[in-house]
Amino acid sequence: MARRFRVSLSFVVMSLSTFITVILNPFLFADKEEFLTAYFPLIGGAFVLFIWIISVSWPLLLIPTNSRFYQKWNVLWFSILHAGLIGFSFFGAFILETGNYDLFYSSLMGGLISGILFKALLAWSSLMNLLHEFPRLRFTAPLAPILFCFLYYWVFPRISPQAAYPYMLEGIQREIYLKQVIQLRPGQSMERLKRDFPYHNSQECVDSTGILYNDLKLGKKMIHFESRNDTLLILEINKLKQ
């Protein structure tokens, strides 16, 4: 039973580590790739399930609970080694071809975070007691990625739009940007908006006088706004016909 708890918890921490890693990436790697921000949770999440089944859940079920693997901080070191091997296995060709080791470093950092979280959860007596009293809770572990995606792509942008903006997919970035636009009034400067939320509209039009025309969809509404010299001139919000 204890080994099964470790299997379910390992899936939770591996999933959570992909989201923590992407948030830390910009602070650790100045020359970051785009998918290390907005797309890393999705790409990393796709690998997590496969990696977890092949190289985590099966070994954990076989390793005795009194093994040295579970003593002190061994879980942490094995996680780092595991992540390093995975990083080179999946991204080795890309790393050697481009000379960009950010993916490898991200894998190591993900392993470090996984190890720390795993060790912390195993040492959390209240959680262990809860799993012993209600063993069926371990079957909810595969739902962890859904919860993390909800927190990352829905809650995070709404709690702190400016902090979340660089890490979001393009569609979510557009939504954040437009929600900031509709808070402005004609005559107000858009300089701060463009600095904090640098969204680029590929369909933006400009006339001979330098006026920029934008039409962007936000939910069931079409947002039309015009600007010149970073000053908002016109803002119209129209409901789309069903």
C-alpha positions in Angstrom: 0.0 0.0 0.0 2.8 2.4 0.9 4.4 1.8 -2.5 1.2 2.6 -4.3 0.9 5.9 -2.4 4.4 6.8 -3.6 3.4 5.9 -7.2 0.4 8.3 -7.1 2.4 11.0 -5.4 5.2 10.7 -7.9 2.7 11.5 -10.7 1.5 14.6 -8.8 5.0 16.0 -8.2 6.2 15.3 -11.8 3.2 17.1 -13.2 3.5 20.0 -10.8 7.2 20.4 -11.5 6.6 21.1 -15.2 4.6 24.2 -14.2 7.0 25.4 -11.6 9.9 24.9 -14.0 8.4 27.1 -16.7 7.8 29.9 -14.2 11.5 29.7 -13.1 13.0 29.4 -16.6 13.0 33.1 -17.5 14.8 34.0 -14.3 17.5 31.3 -14.9 18.0 31.3 -18.6 18.3 34.7 -20.4 18.4 33.1 -23.8 15.2 31.1 -23.5 13.3 29.4 -26.2 9.6 30.3 -26.7 8.4 26.8 -25.9 10.2 27.0 -22.5 7.6 29.6 -21.5 4.2 29.3 -23.0 4.4 25.8 -24.4 6.6 24.0 -21.9 3.7 22.8 -19.6 1.9 21.3 -22.5 5.1 19.7 -24.1 6.4 18.7 -20.7 3.0 17.3 -19.7 2.9 15.0 -22.7 6.2 13.5 -21.7 5.4 13.3 -18.0 2.7 10.6 -18.5 5.0 8.4 -20.7 8.1 8.9 -18.5 6.1 8.3 -15.3 4.7 5.0 -16.5 7.9 3.7 -17.9 10.5 4.9 -15.5 8.8 5.9 -12.3 5.6 4.0 -11.5 6.9 0.6 -12.4 10.2 0.9 -10.6 8.5 2.4 -7.5 6.1 -0.5 -7.4 9.1 -2.9 -7.4 11.4 -1.1 -5.0 10.9 -2.2 -1.4 9.8 0.5 1.0 12.9 -0.2 3.2 15.2 0.4 0.3 18.0 3.0 0.5 16.1 4.8 -2.3 13.7 6.1 0.3 16.3 7.0 2.9 17.2 10.6 3.7 17.5 12.6 0.5 18.1 9.8 -1.9 14.8 10.5 -3.7 16.2 13.9 -4.6 19.5 12.7 -6.1 17.7 9.9 -8.0 15.3 12.5 -9.4 18.1 14.7 -10.6 19.9 11.8 -12.3 16.6 10.6 -13.8 15.8 14.0 -15.2 19.3 14.4 -16.7 19.0 11.1 -18.5 15.5 12.0 -19.7 16.7 15.4 -20.9 19.4 14.0 -23.0 17.4 11.1 -24.3 14.5 13.2 -25.6 16.4 16.4 -26.5 20.0 15.3 -27.0 20.0 15.7 -30.8 18.5 19.1 -30.6 20.9 20.2 -27.8 24.0 19.0 -29.7 22.8 20.5 -33.0 22.0 23.9 -31.7 24.4 24.1 -28.7 21.5 25.4 -26.6 21.5 23.5 -23.3 18.4 25.3 -21.8 16.3 22.2 -22.3 18.8 20.1 -20.5 19.1 22.5 -17.6 15.3 22.8 -17.5 15.1 19.0 -17.2 17.6 19.0 -14.3 15.7 21.8 -12.6 12.4 19.8 -13.1 14.1 16.8 -11.5 15.3 18.9 -8.6 11.8 20.3 -8.0 10.3 16.8 -8.3 12.7 15.4 -5.8 12.1 18.1 -3.2 8.3 17.9 -3.6 8.3 14.2 -3.5 10.4 14.1 -0.3 8.2 16.8 1.3 5.0 14.9 0.5 6.4 11.6 1.8 7.3 13.5 5.1 3.9 15.1 5.4 2.4 12.9 8.1 -1.2 14.3 7.8 -1.2 13.5 4.1 0.1 10.0 4.7 -2.5 9.4 7.4 -5.2 10.6 5.0 -4.1 8.2 2.2 -4.1 5.4 4.7 -7.6 6.2 5.9 -8.9 6.8 2.4 -6.8 4.7 0.0 -9.1 5.5 -3.0 -7.7 9.0 -3.0 -4.6 7.8 -4.7 -6.7 7.1 -7.9 -7.3 10.9 -8.2 -3.6 11.5 -8.8 -4.0 11.2 -12.6 -6.3 14.3 -12.4 -3.5 16.4 -11.2 -2.4 17.7 -14.6 -6.0 18.9 -15.3 -6.0 20.8 -12.0 -2.6 22.3 -12.7 -3.6 23.3 -16.2 -6.7 25.0 -14.7 -4.6 26.8 -12.1 -1.9 27.8 -14.6 -3.9 28.8 -17.7 -7.1 30.1 -16.0 -6.5 31.2 -12.4 -2.9 32.5 -12.8 -3.8 35.0 -15.6 -6.8 36.3 -13.6 -4.9 36.7 -10.4 -1.9 38.4 -11.9 -2.3 39.3 -15.6 1.0 41.1 -15.9 3.1 38.3 -14.3 1.3 35.6 -16.2 1.3 37.2 -19.6 4.8 36.1 -20.8 4.1 32.4 -19.9 0.7 32.1 -21.7 -0.3 30.8 -25.1 -1.1 33.3 -27.8 -4.9 33.0 -27.4 -4.7 33.7 -23.7 -2.2 36.6 -24.3 -4.7 38.2 -26.7 -7.5 37.8 -24.1 -5.3 39.4 -21.4 -4.3 42.2 -23.7 -7.9 43.0 -24.7 -9.1 43.0 -21.2 -6.6 45.7 -20.5 -7.5 47.6 -23.6 -11.2 47.9 -22.7 -10.3 49.4 -19.4 -8.8 52.4 -21.2 -10.7 55.5 -22.3 -10.2 57.5 -25.6 -7.4 60.0 -25.1 -5.4 57.8 -22.7 -1.9 56.7 -23.5 -1.3 53.1 -24.5 2.4 53.2 -23.9 2.3 51.4 -20.6 -0.1 48.8 -22.0 2.2 48.0 -24.9 5.2 47.7 -22.6 3.5 45.4 -20.0 1.5 43.4 -22.6 3.4 43.4 -25.9 0.8 41.8 -28.0 1.4 41.9 -31.8 -1.7 41.9 -33.9 -0.8 40.5 -37.4 -4.0 41.9 -38.9 -3.4 45.5 -37.6 -3.9 48.1 -40.3 -2.5 51.6 -40.6 -3.7 54.5 -42.9 -1.7 57.3 -44.4 -2.2 59.5 -41.3 -0.6 57.0 -39.0 -3.8 55.8 -37.4 -3.7 52.1 -36.4 -6.9 50.0 -36.7 -7.5 46.9 -34.7 -10.3 44.4 -34.7 -9.9 41.5 -32.2 -12.4 39.0 -30.9 -12.9 38.7 -27.1 -15.4 35.9 -26.3 -18.7 36.8 -27.9 -17.6 40.4 -28.5 -15.6 42.2 -31.2 -13.2 44.9 -29.9 -12.5 47.7 -32.4 -10.0 50.3 -31.4 -7.9 52.9 -33.1 -4.7 54.6 -31.9 -2.0 57.0 -33.1 1.3 57.7 -31.4 0.4 55.3 -28.6 -2.8 57.2 -27.8 -6.2 55.6 -27.9 -8.5 57.4 -30.2 -11.6 55.2 -30.5 -12.8 52.2 -28.6 -15.9 50.2 -29.7 -17.2 47.0 -28.2 -19.8 45.2 -30.3 -21.6 41.9 -29.7 -21.2 39.3 -32.3 -24.3 38.0 -34.0 -25.2 34.4 -33.3 
